[in-house]
């Protein structure tokens, strides 16, 4: 039985996980995306944030990296479940049964920190995509692909930047783009071409080829003349961006935002929410505001779990 399940691993969820560890709460963090960071990492990682205490300016991803290190430095940190979506939760006597895309968990309290919605990678939509274990949607380190033949699908900054980075370690890198013009910065596109990345434009992926759980090649078709070609590969990196989905949690809402009351508790007992997902009089959608909200919520959750405990104010 968990004390707390935190839904969402954006900046508010990560800080909530750190606070939960400091309060010695047991539980887990469940994130539907393949990475932590929410919108800061998925949509604008290089954006400069200038209104955080203690930082004249820090990139969005830089701030997430610091939050992640703070979380990881706790010996009793809550386990982090990535690529797992919370589908629903149901009250069962004195606890909640939480159902996800991968299983069920029992918890005494829930903290919702899903921001403007959960993110999942935009997929190709082709047959057998979910069965192939060498189709990836995010890359944490280029060194993992040393000596491999890599194909990248996409035409934005992230796809081009990874093509440049992987070219230094991979045996070959091919980037396949649906259009004639890349959306990435022109200087990056020029560098990618100069480094010898195989660039295929005006191409649509029409099939994923391979036996069982391994993708062996893709077949593409020209949008100009209809010519088809098959490209062998070791890994396929699909970089089509993210899909945002709203939750369907049965709590009181106002204009799709969760209504909270004292201590950021929702209309359901022992279910709390913080960050941009919530609405209350005077609410400001600001990272610093969300960080303060989660301090209050975690403190209250500790009081619920440990009613006779002397709750520390400072750690």
C-alpha positions as CSV (number, residue, x, y, z in Angstrom):
1,X,0.0,0.0,0.0
2,X,1.4,3.4,-1.1
3,X,1.1,6.5,1.0
4,X,1.0,8.7,-2.2
5,X,0.9,8.3,-5.9
6,X,2.0,11.4,-7.9
7,X,0.5,11.6,-11.3
8,X,2.8,13.5,-13.7
9,X,6.6,14.1,-13.7
10,X,6.7,17.7,-14.9
11,X,8.4,20.3,-12.7
12,X,5.7,20.3,-10.0
13,X,5.5,16.5,-9.9
14,X,9.3,16.1,-9.6
15,X,9.5,18.7,-6.8
16,X,6.5,16.9,-5.2
17,X,8.5,13.6,-5.3
18,X,11.5,15.3,-3.7
19,X,9.3,16.6,-0.9
20,X,7.5,13.3,-0.4
21,X,10.9,11.6,0.0
22,X,12.0,14.2,2.5
23,X,8.8,13.6,4.4
24,X,9.6,9.8,4.3
25,X,6.4,9.0,2.4
26,X,6.2,5.8,0.4
27,X,4.8,5.7,-3.1
28,X,5.6,6.3,-6.7
29,X,5.5,8.8,-9.6
30,X,3.6,7.8,-12.7
31,X,4.3,9.7,-16.0
32,X,2.6,8.9,-19.3
33,X,5.5,10.2,-21.4
34,X,8.8,8.6,-22.0
35,X,10.7,11.5,-20.3
36,X,10.3,13.7,-17.3
37,X,9.8,17.5,-17.5
38,X,6.4,17.9,-19.1
39,X,6.0,20.9,-21.5
40,X,9.4,22.3,-20.4
41,X,11.2,19.3,-21.9
42,X,8.8,18.4,-24.6
43,X,7.9,21.7,-26.2
44,X,10.5,24.3,-25.4
45,X,13.6,22.8,-23.7
46,X,15.9,25.7,-24.8
47,X,13.5,28.5,-23.6
48,X,15.1,30.8,-21.1
49,X,13.1,31.1,-17.8
50,X,13.9,34.4,-16.0
51,X,11.3,34.4,-13.1
52,X,12.5,31.6,-10.9
53,X,14.0,32.4,-7.5
54,X,17.8,32.1,-7.5
55,X,18.2,32.1,-11.3
56,X,18.8,35.2,-13.4
57,X,18.1,32.9,-16.3
58,X,18.0,29.2,-16.8
59,X,16.9,27.1,-19.8
60,X,13.7,25.0,-19.3
61,X,15.6,21.8,-19.7
62,X,18.4,23.0,-17.4
63,X,15.8,23.6,-14.7
64,X,14.3,20.2,-15.2
65,X,17.8,18.7,-15.0
66,X,18.4,20.4,-11.6
67,X,15.0,19.2,-10.3
68,X,15.8,15.7,-11.5
69,X,19.2,15.6,-9.7
70,X,17.5,16.9,-6.5
71,X,15.0,14.1,-6.8
72,X,17.6,11.4,-7.5
73,X,19.8,12.5,-4.6
74,X,17.3,11.2,-2.1
75,X,18.1,7.8,-0.8
76,X,14.5,6.9,-0.3
77,X,13.2,8.5,-3.5
78,X,9.9,7.3,-4.9
79,X,10.2,5.0,-7.9
80,X,9.6,6.7,-11.3
81,X,7.3,5.0,-13.8
82,X,7.8,6.4,-17.3
83,X,5.6,5.6,-20.3
84,X,2.8,4.6,-18.0
85,X,-0.6,6.4,-18.1
86,X,-3.0,6.6,-15.2
87,X,-6.4,5.7,-16.7
88,X,-8.6,6.0,-13.6
89,X,-8.7,5.8,-9.8
90,X,-11.5,4.4,-7.6
91,X,-12.2,4.8,-3.9
92,X,-12.1,1.5,-2.0
93,X,-12.8,2.0,1.7
94,X,-9.8,3.9,3.1
95,X,-7.7,3.8,0.0
96,X,-7.7,4.3,-3.8
97,X,-7.3,1.7,-6.5
98,X,-5.3,3.4,-9.3
99,X,-5.5,1.7,-12.7
100,X,-2.8,2.5,-15.3
101,X,-1.9,1.3,-18.8
102,X,0.4,-1.3,-17.1
103,X,-1.3,-2.4,-13.9
104,X,-3.0,-1.4,-10.7
105,X,-1.8,0.2,-7.4
106,X,-3.3,0.9,-4.0
107,X,-2.6,4.2,-2.4
108,X,-3.9,6.3,0.5
109,X,-3.5,9.6,-1.2
110,X,-3.1,10.9,-4.8
111,X,-1.4,14.1,-6.0
112,X,-2.3,15.2,-9.6
113,X,0.4,17.3,-11.2
114,X,-0.4,16.8,-14.9
115,X,-0.1,20.4,-16.0
116,X,-1.9,21.2,-19.2
117,X,-2.3,17.5,-20.0
118,X,-0.3,14.4,-20.4
119,X,2.1,13.9,-23.3
120,X,2.7,10.9,-25.4
121,X,4.9,10.5,-28.5
122,X,3.2,11.0,-31.9
123,X,3.6,7.7,-33.7
124,X,3.7,6.7,-37.3
125,X,0.4,4.9,-37.1
126,X,1.7,2.0,-39.2
127,X,0.9,-1.6,-38.5
128,X,3.0,-3.4,-35.9
129,X,4.6,-0.2,-34.6
130,X,4.0,-1.0,-30.9
131,X,5.5,-4.5,-31.3
132,X,9.0,-3.4,-32.3
133,X,11.5,-2.8,-29.5
134,X,14.0,-0.9,-31.7
135,X,11.6,1.9,-32.5
136,X,12.4,4.8,-30.2
137,X,10.7,8.1,-29.5
138,X,13.3,9.8,-27.3
139,X,17.1,9.6,-27.0
140,X,18.9,10.2,-23.7
141,X,22.5,9.6,-25.0
142,X,24.0,9.2,-28.5
143,X,26.6,6.8,-27.2
144,X,24.0,4.1,-26.9
145,X,23.9,4.0,-30.7
146,X,27.6,3.7,-31.5
147,X,28.2,1.8,-34.7
148,X,24.5,1.4,-35.5
149,X,22.6,2.3,-38.6
150,X,20.0,4.9,-37.5
151,X,17.0,6.3,-39.4
152,X,15.3,9.4,-38.1
153,X,11.8,10.5,-39.0
154,X,11.0,14.2,-38.6
155,X,12.0,17.6,-39.8
156,X,12.1,19.8,-36.7
157,X,15.0,21.1,-34.6
158,X,15.1,18.0,-32.4
159,X,15.3,15.6,-35.3
160,X,18.0,17.6,-37.0
161,X,20.0,18.1,-33.8
162,X,19.9,14.4,-33.0
163,X,21.0,13.6,-36.6
164,X,24.0,15.8,-36.1
165,X,24.8,14.3,-32.7
166,X,24.4,10.7,-33.8
167,X,26.5,11.2,-36.9
168,X,29.5,11.3,-34.6
169,X,29.0,7.8,-33.2
170,X,26.7,5.9,-35.5
171,X,27.7,3.9,-38.6
172,X,25.2,5.8,-40.6
173,X,22.4,8.3,-40.1
174,X,19.5,8.8,-42.5
175,X,16.8,11.4,-41.9
176,X,13.5,11.1,-43.6
177,X,11.2,14.2,-43.9
178,X,7.7,14.4,-45.3
179,X,8.3,17.9,-46.8
180,X,10.8,19.7,-49.0
181,X,11.8,22.3,-46.3
182,X,12.9,21.5,-42.8
183,X,11.4,23.3,-39.9
184,X,14.7,23.3,-38.1
185,X,17.1,26.2,-38.1
186,X,18.7,26.6,-41.5
187,X,22.2,26.6,-39.9
188,X,21.5,23.3,-38.3
189,X,20.2,21.8,-41.6
190,X,23.4,23.0,-43.4
191,X,25.6,21.5,-40.7
192,X,23.7,18.2,-40.9
193,X,24.2,18.0,-44.7
194,X,27.8,19.0,-44.4
195,X,28.5,16.2,-41.9
196,X,27.2,13.7,-44.4
197,X,23.8,12.7,-43.0
198,X,21.8,11.0,-45.7
199,X,18.8,13.4,-46.2
200,X,15.7,12.1,-47.9
201,X,13.0,14.8,-48.4
202,X,9.4,14.6,-49.7
203,X,9.1,11.0,-48.5
204,X,6.3,9.2,-46.7
205,X,6.9,6.0,-44.7
206,X,4.5,3.4,-45.9
207,X,5.6,0.2,-44.1
208,X,7.6,-1.1,-41.1
209,X,9.3,-4.4,-42.0
210,X,10.7,-7.1,-39.7
211,X,9.9,-10.3,-37.9
212,X,8.4,-10.5,-34.4
213,X,9.7,-7.7,-32.2
214,X,12.5,-6.4,-34.3
215,X,12.2,-3.8,-37.0
216,X,14.7,-4.6,-39.8
217,X,13.9,-1.9,-42.4
218,X,11.3,0.7,-43.5
219,X,9.8,1.3,-46.9
220,X,9.3,4.9,-48.0
221,X,7.5,6.4,-51.0
222,X,8.3,9.7,-52.8
223,X,5.6,12.3,-52.6
224,X,7.0,13.6,-55.9
225,X,7.3,10.7,-58.3
226,X,5.9,7.8,-56.2
227,X,9.1,5.8,-56.3
228,X,9.6,3.4,-53.4
229,X,12.8,2.4,-51.6
230,X,13.6,0.2,-48.6
231,X,16.1,1.3,-45.9
232,X,17.7,-1.2,-43.6
233,X,18.3,-0.1,-40.0
234,X,19.2,-1.0,-36.5
235,X,17.1,1.7,-34.8
236,X,14.2,3.9,-36.0
237,X,13.9,7.2,-34.1
238,X,10.4,8.7,-34.6
239,X,10.5,12.4,-33.9
240,X,7.0,13.6,-34.9
241,X,6.5,15.5,-31.6
242,X,4.0,15.0,-28.8
243,X,0.3,14.4,-28.5
244,X,-1.5,16.1,-25.6
245,X,-4.5,14.4,-24.0
246,X,-6.7,15.7,-21.2
247,X,-7.5,13.5,-18.2
248,X,-10.9,12.1,-17.5
249,X,-10.6,12.0,-13.7
250,X,-13.9,12.3,-11.9
251,X,-13.2,15.4,-9.8
252,X,-14.9,18.7,-9.8
253,X,-13.7,20.9,-12.7
254,X,-14.2,24.4,-14.0
255,X,-13.4,24.9,-17.7
256,X,-11.4,21.7,-17.8
257,X,-9.4,22.8,-14.7
258,X,-9.6,20.9,-11.4
259,X,-11.2,22.9,-8.6
260,X,-9.3,22.8,-5.3
261,X,-10.0,24.0,-1.8
262,X,-7.9,24.1,1.4
263,X,-4.4,22.6,1.0
264,X,-5.1,22.0,-2.7
265,X,-7.4,19.1,-2.0
266,X,-9.9,18.3,-4.8
267,X,-13.6,17.5,-4.5
268,X,-12.4,13.9,-3.6
269,X,-11.1,13.1,-0.1
270,X,-7.3,12.6,0.0
271,X,-6.9,13.5,-3.7
272,X,-4.9,16.7,-4.2
273,X,-3.8,18.7,-7.3
274,X,-1.2,21.4,-7.9
275,X,0.2,23.4,-10.8
276,X,-1.4,24.5,-14.0
277,X,-4.0,21.8,-13.8
278,X,-6.0,23.6,-11.0
279,X,-8.3,26.5,-10.6
280,X,-9.0,28.6,-7.5
281,X,-9.6,32.4,-6.9
282,X,-6.3,34.2,-7.6
283,X,-4.6,31.3,-9.2
284,X,-1.5,32.3,-11.2
285,X,-0.1,29.9,-13.8
286,X,3.5,30.1,-12.9
287,X,6.1,27.5,-12.0
288,X,7.0,29.2,-8.8
289,X,3.4,29.3,-7.7
290,X,3.0,25.6,-8.5
291,X,6.1,24.8,-6.4
292,X,4.6,26.6,-3.4
293,X,1.3,24.7,-3.9
294,X,3.0,21.4,-3.8
295,X,4.8,22.2,-0.5
296,X,1.4,22.8,1.1
297,X,-0.2,19.6,-0.4
298,X,2.7,17.3,0.5
299,X,2.7,18.6,4.1
300,X,-1.0,18.0,4.4
301,X,-0.6,14.5,2.9
302,X,2.0,13.7,5.5
303,X,-0.4,14.9,8.2
304,X,-3.1,12.5,6.8
305,X,-0.7,9.5,6.7
306,X,1.0,10.3,10.1
307,X,-1.6,12.2,12.2
308,X,0.6,12.1,15.3
309,X,3.8,13.0,13.7
310,X,5.6,16.3,14.3
311,X,5.7,17.5,10.7
312,X,8.9,19.4,10.0
313,X,8.6,22.8,8.3
314,X,12.3,23.0,7.2
315,X,14.5,20.1,6.1
